[in-house]
Amino acid sequence: MLKVIASAVILAILGILFIAYNQHDSRMVGFGWFLVAIGAMVAGVFTYLMLK
């Protein structure tokens, strides 16, 4: 379970890096926000399930 949470956090960090390095391309910025959203949701759900 901790591996899934760690992977989701890494995915969100990759999304932030996509946004930081591809600010000129709106499609890449959108993809970066998509990665951040998916990573945050997965980490949140699995953290909730772990603490429940």
mmCIF file of the N, C-alpha and C atoms, coordinates in Angstrom:
data_MODEL
# 
_entry.id   MODEL 
# 
loop_
_atom_site.group_PDB 
_atom_site.id 
_atom_site.type_symbol 
_atom_site.label_atom_id 
_atom_site.label_alt_id 
_atom_site.label_comp_id 
_atom_site.label_asym_id 
_atom_site.label_entity_id 
_atom_site.label_seq_id 
_atom_site.pdbx_PDB_ins_code 
_atom_site.Cartn_x 
_atom_site.Cartn_y 
_atom_site.Cartn_z 
_atom_site.occupancy 
_atom_site.B_iso_or_equiv 
_atom_site.pdbx_formal_charge 
_atom_site.auth_seq_id 
_atom_site.auth_comp_id 
_atom_site.auth_asym_id 
_atom_site.auth_atom_id 
_atom_site.pdbx_PDB_model_num 
ATOM 1   N N  . MET A 1 1  ? 0.830  -1.191 0.000   1.00 0.00 ? 1  MET A N  1 
ATOM 2   C CA . MET A 1 1  ? 0.000  0.000  0.000   1.00 0.00 ? 1  MET A CA 1 
ATOM 3   C C  . MET A 1 1  ? 0.877  1.257  0.000   1.00 0.00 ? 1  MET A C  1 
ATOM 4   N N  . LEU A 1 2  ? 1.966  1.219  0.749   1.00 0.00 ? 2  LEU A N  1 
ATOM 5   C CA . LEU A 1 2  ? 2.854  2.382  0.783   1.00 0.00 ? 2  LEU A CA 1 
ATOM 6   C C  . LEU A 1 2  ? 3.533  2.604  -0.568  1.00 0.00 ? 2  LEU A C  1 
ATOM 7   N N  . LYS A 1 3  ? 3.780  1.507  -1.294  1.00 0.00 ? 3  LYS A N  1 
ATOM 8   C CA . LYS A 1 3  ? 4.390  1.642  -2.621  1.00 0.00 ? 3  LYS A CA 1 
ATOM 9   C C  . LYS A 1 3  ? 3.448  2.365  -3.580  1.00 0.00 ? 3  LYS A C  1 
ATOM 10  N N  . VAL A 1 4  ? 2.159  2.103  -3.465  1.00 0.00 ? 4  VAL A N  1 
ATOM 11  C CA . VAL A 1 4  ? 1.182  2.772  -4.329  1.00 0.00 ? 4  VAL A CA 1 
ATOM 12  C C  . VAL A 1 4  ? 1.132  4.260  -4.004  1.00 0.00 ? 4  VAL A C  1 
ATOM 13  N N  . ILE A 1 5  ? 1.137  4.598  -2.722  1.00 0.00 ? 5  ILE A N  1 
ATOM 14  C CA . ILE A 1 5  ? 1.109  6.006  -2.316  1.00 0.00 ? 5  ILE A CA 1 
ATOM 15  C C  . ILE A 1 5  ? 2.374  6.718  -2.784  1.00 0.00 ? 5  ILE A C  1 
ATOM 16  N N  . ALA A 1 6  ? 3.524  6.065  -2.630  1.00 0.00 ? 6  ALA A N  1 
ATOM 17  C CA . ALA A 1 6  ? 4.781  6.670  -3.073  1.00 0.00 ? 6  ALA A CA 1 
ATOM 18  C C  . ALA A 1 6  ? 4.791  6.857  -4.588  1.00 0.00 ? 6  ALA A C  1 
ATOM 19  N N  . SER A 1 7  ? 4.273  5.885  -5.322  1.00 0.00 ? 7  SER A N  1 
ATOM 20  C CA . SER A 1 7  ? 4.213  6.006  -6.784  1.00 0.00 ? 7  SER A CA 1 
ATOM 21  C C  . SER A 1 7  ? 3.294  7.147  -7.205  1.00 0.00 ? 7  SER A C  1 
ATOM 22  N N  . ALA A 1 8  ? 2.189  7.317  -6.506  1.00 0.00 ? 8  ALA A N  1 
ATOM 23  C CA . ALA A 1 8  ? 1.262  8.401  -6.833  1.00 0.00 ? 8  ALA A CA 1 
ATOM 24  C C  . ALA A 1 8  ? 1.884  9.762  -6.544  1.00 0.00 ? 8  ALA A C  1 
ATOM 25  N N  . VAL A 1 9  ? 2.639  9.863  -5.469  1.00 0.00 ? 9  VAL A N  1 
ATOM 26  C CA . VAL A 1 9  ? 3.319  11.124 -5.156  1.00 0.00 ? 9  VAL A CA 1 
ATOM 27  C C  . VAL A 1 9  ? 4.374  11.426 -6.213  1.00 0.00 ? 9  VAL A C  1 
ATOM 28  N N  . ILE A 1 10 ? 5.111  10.412 -6.645  1.00 0.00 ? 10 ILE A N  1 
ATOM 29  C CA . ILE A 1 10 ? 6.102  10.601 -7.710  1.00 0.00 ? 10 ILE A CA 1 
ATOM 30  C C  . ILE A 1 10 ? 5.415  11.032 -8.996  1.00 0.00 ? 10 ILE A C  1 
ATOM 31  N N  . LEU A 1 11 ? 4.253  10.463 -9.293  1.00 0.00 ? 11 LEU A N  1 
ATOM 32  C CA . LEU A 1 11 ? 3.492  10.855 -10.478 1.00 0.00 ? 11 LEU A CA 1 
ATOM 33  C C  . LEU A 1 11 ? 3.088  12.325 -10.406 1.00 0.00 ? 11 LEU A C  1 
ATOM 34  N N  . ALA A 1 12 ? 2.656  12.773 -9.238  1.00 0.00 ? 12 ALA A N  1 
ATOM 35  C CA . ALA A 1 12 ? 2.292  14.183 -9.074  1.00 0.00 ? 12 ALA A CA 1 
ATOM 36  C C  . ALA A 1 12 ? 3.510  15.091 -9.229  1.00 0.00 ? 12 ALA A C  1 
ATOM 37  N N  . ILE A 1 13 ? 4.656  14.661 -8.715  1.00 0.00 ? 13 ILE A N  1 
ATOM 38  C CA . ILE A 1 13 ? 5.879  15.453 -8.872  1.00 0.00 ? 13 ILE A CA 1 
ATOM 39  C C  . ILE A 1 13 ? 6.270  15.532 -10.341 1.00 0.00 ? 13 ILE A C  1 
ATOM 40  N N  . LEU A 1 14 ? 6.137  14.437 -11.073 1.00 0.00 ? 14 LEU A N  1 
ATOM 41  C CA . LEU A 1 14 ? 6.409  14.468 -12.514 1.00 0.00 ? 14 LEU A CA 1 
ATOM 42  C C  . LEU A 1 14 ? 5.478  15.440 -13.229 1.00 0.00 ? 14 LEU A C  1 
ATOM 43  N N  . GLY A 1 15 ? 4.228  15.497 -12.799 1.00 0.00 ? 15 GLY A N  1 
ATOM 44  C CA . GLY A 1 15 ? 3.290  16.451 -13.378 1.00 0.00 ? 15 GLY A CA 1 
ATOM 45  C C  . GLY A 1 15 ? 3.722  17.886 -13.144 1.00 0.00 ? 15 GLY A C  1 
ATOM 46  N N  . ILE A 1 16 ? 4.210  18.170 -11.941 1.00 0.00 ? 16 ILE A N  1 
ATOM 47  C CA . ILE A 1 16 ? 4.698  19.522 -11.641 1.00 0.00 ? 16 ILE A CA 1 
ATOM 48  C C  . ILE A 1 16 ? 5.907  19.855 -12.505 1.00 0.00 ? 16 ILE A C  1 
ATOM 49  N N  . LEU A 1 17 ? 6.784  18.878 -12.716 1.00 0.00 ? 17 LEU A N  1 
ATOM 50  C CA . LEU A 1 17 ? 7.943  19.107 -13.579 1.00 0.00 ? 17 LEU A CA 1 
ATOM 51  C C  . LEU A 1 17 ? 7.520  19.347 -15.027 1.00 0.00 ? 17 LEU A C  1 
ATOM 52  N N  . PHE A 1 18 ? 6.500  18.615 -15.500 1.00 0.00 ? 18 PHE A N  1 
ATOM 53  C CA . PHE A 1 18 ? 5.970  18.857 -16.844 1.00 0.00 ? 18 PHE A CA 1 
ATOM 54  C C  . PHE A 1 18 ? 5.490  20.296 -16.974 1.00 0.00 ? 18 PHE A C  1 
ATOM 55  N N  . ILE A 1 19 ? 4.792  20.784 -15.954 1.00 0.00 ? 19 ILE A N  1 
ATOM 56  C CA . ILE A 1 19 ? 4.274  22.155 -15.987 1.00 0.00 ? 19 ILE A CA 1 
ATOM 57  C C  . ILE A 1 19 ? 5.425  23.155 -15.970 1.00 0.00 ? 19 ILE A C  1 
ATOM 58  N N  . ALA A 1 20 ? 6.432  22.898 -15.150 1.00 0.00 ? 20 ALA A N  1 
ATOM 59  C CA . ALA A 1 20 ? 7.539  23.845 -15.007 1.00 0.00 ? 20 ALA A CA 1 
ATOM 60  C C  . ALA A 1 20 ? 8.384  23.947 -16.270 1.00 0.00 ? 20 ALA A C  1 
ATOM 61  N N  . TYR A 1 21 ? 8.611  22.827 -16.941 1.00 0.00 ? 21 TYR A N  1 
ATOM 62  C CA . TYR A 1 21 ? 9.526  22.829 -18.080 1.00 0.00 ? 21 TYR A CA 1 
ATOM 63  C C  . TYR A 1 21 ? 8.846  23.012 -19.428 1.00 0.00 ? 21 TYR A C  1 
ATOM 64  N N  . ASN A 1 22 ? 7.534  22.926 -19.487 1.00 0.00 ? 22 ASN A N  1 
ATOM 65  C CA . ASN A 1 22 ? 6.825  23.052 -20.761 1.00 0.00 ? 22 ASN A CA 1 
ATOM 66  C C  . ASN A 1 22 ? 5.776  24.150 -20.705 1.00 0.00 ? 22 ASN A C  1 
ATOM 67  N N  . GLN A 1 23 ? 6.113  25.291 -20.139 1.00 0.00 ? 23 GLN A N  1 
ATOM 68  C CA . GLN A 1 23 ? 5.141  26.366 -19.976 1.00 0.00 ? 23 GLN A CA 1 
ATOM 69  C C  . GLN A 1 23 ? 4.700  26.956 -21.310 1.00 0.00 ? 23 GLN A C  1 
ATOM 70  N N  . HIS A 1 24 ? 5.503  26.819 -22.344 1.00 0.00 ? 24 HIS A N  1 
ATOM 71  C CA . HIS A 1 24 ? 5.174  27.402 -23.644 1.00 0.00 ? 24 HIS A CA 1 
ATOM 72  C C  . HIS A 1 24 ? 4.151  26.571 -24.414 1.00 0.00 ? 24 HIS A C  1 
ATOM 73  N N  . ASP A 1 25 ? 3.994  25.301 -24.042 1.00 0.00 ? 25 ASP A N  1 
ATOM 74  C CA . ASP A 1 25 ? 3.086  24.403 -24.762 1.00 0.00 ? 25 ASP A CA 1 
ATOM 75  C C  . ASP A 1 25 ? 1.874  24.112 -23.877 1.00 0.00 ? 25 ASP A C  1 
ATOM 76  N N  . SER A 1 26 ? 0.725  24.628 -24.266 1.00 0.00 ? 26 SER A N  1 
ATOM 77  C CA . SER A 1 26 ? -0.464 24.484 -23.417 1.00 0.00 ? 26 SER A CA 1 
ATOM 78  C C  . SER A 1 26 ? -0.925 23.032 -23.305 1.00 0.00 ? 26 SER A C  1 
ATOM 79  N N  . ARG A 1 27 ? -0.675 22.217 -24.333 1.00 0.00 ? 27 ARG A N  1 
ATOM 80  C CA . ARG A 1 27 ? -1.073 20.808 -24.259 1.00 0.00 ? 27 ARG A CA 1 
ATOM 81  C C  . ARG A 1 27 ? -0.233 20.061 -23.222 1.00 0.00 ? 27 ARG A C  1 
ATOM 82  N N  . MET A 1 28 ? 1.055  20.373 -23.167 1.00 0.00 ? 28 MET A N  1 
ATOM 83  C CA . MET A 1 28 ? 1.917  19.726 -22.173 1.00 0.00 ? 28 MET A CA 1 
ATOM 84  C C  . MET A 1 28 ? 1.592  20.204 -20.759 1.00 0.00 ? 28 MET A C  1 
ATOM 85  N N  . VAL A 1 29 ? 1.231  21.470 -20.621 1.00 0.00 ? 29 VAL A N  1 
ATOM 86  C CA . VAL A 1 29 ? 0.816  21.975 -19.309 1.00 0.00 ? 29 VAL A CA 1 
ATOM 87  C C  . VAL A 1 29 ? -0.460 21.263 -18.869 1.00 0.00 ? 29 VAL A C  1 
ATOM 88  N N  . GLY A 1 30 ? -1.385 21.069 -19.791 1.00 0.00 ? 30 GLY A N  1 
ATOM 89  C CA . GLY A 1 30 ? -2.599 20.324 -19.477 1.00 0.00 ? 30 GLY A CA 1 
ATOM 90  C C  . GLY A 1 30 ? -2.302 18.894 -19.059 1.00 0.00 ? 30 GLY A C  1 
ATOM 91  N N  . PHE A 1 31 ? -1.360 18.258 -19.758 1.00 0.00 ? 31 PHE A N  1 
ATOM 92  C CA . PHE A 1 31 ? -0.961 16.896 -19.395 1.00 0.00 ? 31 PHE A CA 1 
ATOM 93  C C  . PHE A 1 31 ? -0.315 16.877 -18.013 1.00 0.00 ? 31 PHE A C  1 
ATOM 94  N N  . GLY A 1 32 ? 0.472  17.905 -17.702 1.00 0.00 ? 32 GLY A N  1 
ATOM 95  C CA . GLY A 1 32 ? 1.085  17.996 -16.376 1.00 0.00 ? 32 GLY A CA 1 
ATOM 96  C C  . GLY A 1 32 ? 0.041  18.115 -15.280 1.00 0.00 ? 32 GLY A C  1 
ATOM 97  N N  . TRP A 1 33 ? -0.975 18.957 -15.507 1.00 0.00 ? 33 TRP A N  1 
ATOM 98  C CA . TRP A 1 33 ? -2.053 19.077 -14.515 1.00 0.00 ? 33 TRP A CA 1 
ATOM 99  C C  . TRP A 1 33 ? -2.834 17.778 -14.391 1.00 0.00 ? 33 TRP A C  1 
ATOM 100 N N  . PHE A 1 34 ? -2.973 17.049 -15.497 1.00 0.00 ? 34 PHE A N  1 
ATOM 101 C CA . PHE A 1 34 ? -3.629 15.740 -15.459 1.00 0.00 ? 34 PHE A CA 1 
ATOM 102 C C  . PHE A 1 34 ? -2.841 14.783 -14.562 1.00 0.00 ? 34 PHE A C  1 
ATOM 103 N N  . LEU A 1 35 ? -1.512 14.756 -14.717 1.00 0.00 ? 35 LEU A N  1 
ATOM 104 C CA . LEU A 1 35 ? -0.681 13.889 -13.877 1.00 0.00 ? 35 LEU A CA 1 
ATOM 105 C C  . LEU A 1 35 ? -0.778 14.280 -12.409 1.00 0.00 ? 35 LEU A C  1 
ATOM 106 N N  . VAL A 1 36 ? -0.790 15.582 -12.128 1.00 0.00 ? 36 VAL A N  1 
ATOM 107 C CA . VAL A 1 36 ? -0.911 16.046 -10.743 1.00 0.00 ? 36 VAL A CA 1 
ATOM 108 C C  . VAL A 1 36 ? -2.252 15.602 -10.160 1.00 0.00 ? 36 VAL A C  1 
ATOM 109 N N  . ALA A 1 37 ? -3.322 15.762 -10.923 1.00 0.00 ? 37 ALA A N  1 
ATOM 110 C CA . ALA A 1 37 ? -4.655 15.396 -10.426 1.00 0.00 ? 37 ALA A CA 1 
ATOM 111 C C  . ALA A 1 37 ? -4.764 13.895 -10.174 1.00 0.00 ? 37 ALA A C  1 
ATOM 112 N N  . ILE A 1 38 ? -4.303 13.083 -11.117 1.00 0.00 ? 38 ILE A N  1 
ATOM 113 C CA . ILE A 1 38 ? -4.378 11.629 -10.942 1.00 0.00 ? 38 ILE A CA 1 
ATOM 114 C C  . ILE A 1 38 ? -3.516 11.189 -9.760  1.00 0.00 ? 38 ILE A C  1 
ATOM 115 N N  . GLY A 1 39 ? -2.303 11.724 -9.672  1.00 0.00 ? 39 GLY A N  1 
ATOM 116 C CA . GLY A 1 39 ? -1.423 11.367 -8.554  1.00 0.00 ? 39 GLY A CA 1 
ATOM 117 C C  . GLY A 1 39 ? -2.011 11.750 -7.212  1.00 0.00 ? 39 GLY A C  1 
ATOM 118 N N  . ALA A 1 40 ? -2.600 12.934 -7.130  1.00 0.00 ? 40 ALA A N  1 
ATOM 119 C CA . ALA A 1 40 ? -3.193 13.385 -5.868  1.00 0.00 ? 40 ALA A CA 1 
ATOM 120 C C  . ALA A 1 40 ? -4.408 12.540 -5.491  1.00 0.00 ? 40 ALA A C  1 
ATOM 121 N N  . MET A 1 41 ? -5.234 12.201 -6.476  1.00 0.00 ? 41 MET A N  1 
ATOM 122 C CA . MET A 1 41 ? -6.418 11.389 -6.179  1.00 0.00 ? 41 MET A CA 1 
ATOM 123 C C  . MET A 1 41 ? -6.031 9.988  -5.722  1.00 0.00 ? 41 MET A C  1 
ATOM 124 N N  . VAL A 1 42 ? -5.096 9.365  -6.415  1.00 0.00 ? 42 VAL A N  1 
ATOM 125 C CA . VAL A 1 42 ? -4.681 8.010  -6.037  1.00 0.00 ? 42 VAL A CA 1 
ATOM 126 C C  . VAL A 1 42 ? -4.038 8.015  -4.651  1.00 0.00 ? 42 VAL A C  1 
ATOM 127 N N  . ALA A 1 43 ? -3.162 8.981  -4.395  1.00 0.00 ? 43 ALA A N  1 
ATOM 128 C CA . ALA A 1 43 ? -2.523 9.059  -3.077  1.00 0.00 ? 43 ALA A CA 1 
ATOM 129 C C  . ALA A 1 43 ? -3.556 9.309  -1.985  1.00 0.00 ? 43 ALA A C  1 
ATOM 130 N N  . GLY A 1 44 ? -4.519 10.175 -2.255  1.00 0.00 ? 44 GLY A N  1 
ATOM 131 C CA . GLY A 1 44 ? -5.554 10.459 -1.266  1.00 0.00 ? 44 GLY A CA 1 
ATOM 132 C C  . GLY A 1 44 ? -6.426 9.261  -0.961  1.00 0.00 ? 44 GLY A C  1 
ATOM 133 N N  . VAL A 1 45 ? -6.842 8.553  -1.991  1.00 0.00 ? 45 VAL A N  1 
ATOM 134 C CA . VAL A 1 45 ? -7.709 7.386  -1.795  1.00 0.00 ? 45 VAL A CA 1 
ATOM 135 C C  . VAL A 1 45 ? -6.973 6.295  -1.021  1.00 0.00 ? 45 VAL A C  1 
ATOM 136 N N  . PHE A 1 46 ? -5.744 6.007  -1.408  1.00 0.00 ? 46 PHE A N  1 
ATOM 137 C CA . PHE A 1 46 ? -5.028 4.938  -0.726  1.00 0.00 ? 46 PHE A CA 1 
ATOM 138 C C  . PHE A 1 46 ? -4.610 5.339  0.687   1.00 0.00 ? 46 PHE A C  1 
ATOM 139 N N  . THR A 1 47 ? -4.350 6.614  0.927   1.00 0.00 ? 47 THR A N  1 
ATOM 140 C CA . THR A 1 47 ? -4.080 7.066  2.293   1.00 0.00 ? 47 THR A CA 1 
ATOM 141 C C  . THR A 1 47 ? -5.332 6.915  3.148   1.00 0.00 ? 47 THR A C  1 
ATOM 142 N N  . TYR A 1 48 ? -6.474 7.266  2.587   1.00 0.00 ? 48 TYR A N  1 
ATOM 143 C CA . TYR A 1 48 ? -7.740 7.099  3.311   1.00 0.00 ? 48 TYR A CA 1 
ATOM 144 C C  . TYR A 1 48 ? -7.988 5.629  3.636   1.00 0.00 ? 48 TYR A C  1 
ATOM 145 N N  . LEU A 1 49 ? -7.777 4.755  2.644   1.00 0.00 ? 49 LEU A N  1 
ATOM 146 C CA . LEU A 1 49 ? -8.008 3.331  2.871   1.00 0.00 ? 49 LEU A CA 1 
ATOM 147 C C  . LEU A 1 49 ? -7.022 2.756  3.887   1.00 0.00 ? 49 LEU A C  1 
ATOM 148 N N  . MET A 1 50 ? -5.801 3.273  3.889   1.00 0.00 ? 50 MET A N  1 
ATOM 149 C CA . MET A 1 50 ? -4.807 2.772  4.827   1.00 0.00 ? 50 MET A CA 1 
ATOM 150 C C  . MET A 1 50 ? -5.143 3.195  6.259   1.00 0.00 ? 50 MET A C  1 
ATOM 151 N N  . LEU A 1 51 ? -5.682 4.403  6.427   1.00 0.00 ? 51 LEU A N  1 
ATOM 152 C CA . LEU A 1 51 ? -5.979 4.912  7.765   1.00 0.00 ? 51 LEU A CA 1 
ATOM 153 C C  . LEU A 1 51 ? -7.356 4.519  8.269   1.00 0.00 ? 51 LEU A C  1 
ATOM 154 N N  . LYS A 1 52 ? -8.189 4.008  7.403   1.00 0.00 ? 52 LYS A N  1 
ATOM 155 C CA . LYS A 1 52 ? -9.557 3.651  7.775   1.00 0.00 ? 52 LYS A CA 1 
ATOM 156 C C  . LYS A 1 52 ? -9.583 2.440  8.677   1.00 0.00 ? 52 LYS A C  1 
# 
